[in-house]
Amino acid sequence: MTVLVYNTFEEIPPEAEDEDNEDTSRVQPMAMQQQNQNDNHNFNGNLVEIVLGLVCIVGLLLPLEGTEGTWIPTYLHLTVNQKLLVAYTLGLVTFALFK
């Protein structure tokens, strides 16, 4: 939920404004700047969650320890407990994404 506050304004320096725009662009709402920063933060947070979710999915697709006849190296075979931990983490990441 984003709350926008339009009571606080920040003055734009006179040298930064164009000569064509007289008084219409003198002030810029600080809420717009804060919303842009929040959007960047939300994107970075979602990116981390998505990457973590993809890593968990790959972990669940790896074979169990003791499985023979796979082309995947044995050091990438996971135990049942490791797969349970990965599944739990994927559930937490899913809740965080849909929050």
C-alpha positions as CSV (number, residue, x, y, z in Angstrom):
1,M,0.0,0.0,0.0
2,T,1.5,3.4,-1.0
3,V,0.4,6.5,0.8
4,L,1.0,9.7,-1.3
5,V,1.4,12.9,0.6
6,Y,1.0,16.1,-1.5
7,N,1.4,18.6,1.2
8,T,5.2,18.6,1.1
9,F,6.8,20.2,-1.9
10,E,10.4,20.7,-3.0
11,E,11.5,23.7,-4.8
12,I,13.2,23.1,-8.2
13,P,16.2,25.4,-8.7
14,P,15.6,28.2,-11.2
15,E,18.5,27.2,-13.4
16,A,17.1,23.7,-13.7
17,E,13.7,24.8,-15.2
18,D,13.1,25.5,-18.9
19,E,12.3,29.0,-20.1
20,D,9.2,27.7,-21.8
21,N,7.6,26.5,-18.6
22,E,6.9,29.6,-16.6
23,D,5.4,28.8,-13.2
24,T,3.8,25.4,-13.8
25,S,6.9,23.4,-13.0
26,R,8.2,25.3,-10.0
27,V,7.4,22.7,-7.5
28,Q,7.5,18.9,-7.6
29,P,5.8,16.7,-5.0
30,M,8.2,14.9,-2.8
31,A,5.7,12.0,-2.8
32,M,6.6,11.4,-6.4
33,Q,10.3,11.1,-5.6
34,Q,9.6,8.8,-2.6
35,Q,7.3,6.6,-4.8
36,N,10.1,6.3,-7.4
37,Q,12.5,5.2,-4.7
38,N,9.9,2.7,-3.3
39,D,9.4,1.3,-6.8
40,N,13.1,0.7,-7.2
41,H,13.3,-1.0,-3.7
42,N,10.2,-3.1,-4.5
43,F,11.7,-4.2,-7.8
44,N,15.0,-5.2,-6.1
45,G,13.2,-7.1,-3.4
46,N,11.1,-8.9,-5.9
47,L,14.1,-9.8,-7.9
48,V,15.9,-11.4,-5.0
49,E,12.7,-13.3,-4.1
50,I,12.3,-14.5,-7.7
51,V,16.0,-15.7,-7.9
52,L,15.7,-17.5,-4.6
53,G,12.5,-19.1,-5.8
54,L,14.2,-20.3,-9.0
55,V,17.1,-21.7,-7.0
56,C,14.6,-23.6,-4.8
57,I,12.8,-25.0,-7.8
58,V,16.1,-26.2,-9.3
59,G,16.9,-27.8,-5.9
60,L,13.7,-29.7,-5.9
61,L,14.4,-31.0,-9.5
62,L,17.7,-32.4,-8.5
63,P,17.8,-36.2,-7.8
64,L,17.7,-37.8,-4.4
65,E,20.9,-39.1,-2.8
66,G,21.6,-42.7,-3.8
67,T,19.8,-42.4,-7.1
68,E,21.9,-44.1,-9.8
69,G,21.9,-43.8,-13.6
70,T,21.7,-40.0,-13.8
71,W,24.1,-37.7,-15.7
72,I,24.1,-35.3,-12.7
73,P,27.2,-35.5,-10.5
74,T,26.7,-37.2,-7.1
75,Y,27.7,-34.0,-5.2
76,L,24.5,-32.4,-6.5
77,H,22.2,-35.2,-5.2
78,L,20.2,-34.0,-2.3
79,T,19.0,-35.9,0.8
80,V,15.3,-36.0,1.8
81,N,15.9,-33.5,4.6
82,Q,17.6,-31.1,2.2
83,K,14.7,-31.3,-0.2
84,L,12.3,-30.7,2.7
85,L,14.2,-27.6,3.6
86,V,14.2,-26.4,0.0
87,A,10.4,-27.0,-0.3
88,Y,9.8,-25.1,3.0
89,T,11.9,-22.2,1.7
90,L,10.1,-22.1,-1.6
91,G,6.8,-21.9,0.3
92,L,8.1,-18.9,2.3
93,V,9.3,-17.2,-0.8
94,T,6.0,-17.8,-2.5
95,F,4.1,-16.2,0.4
96,A,6.5,-13.2,0.3
97,L,5.9,-12.7,-3.4
98,F,2.2,-12.8,-3.2
99,K,2.1,-10.6,-0.1
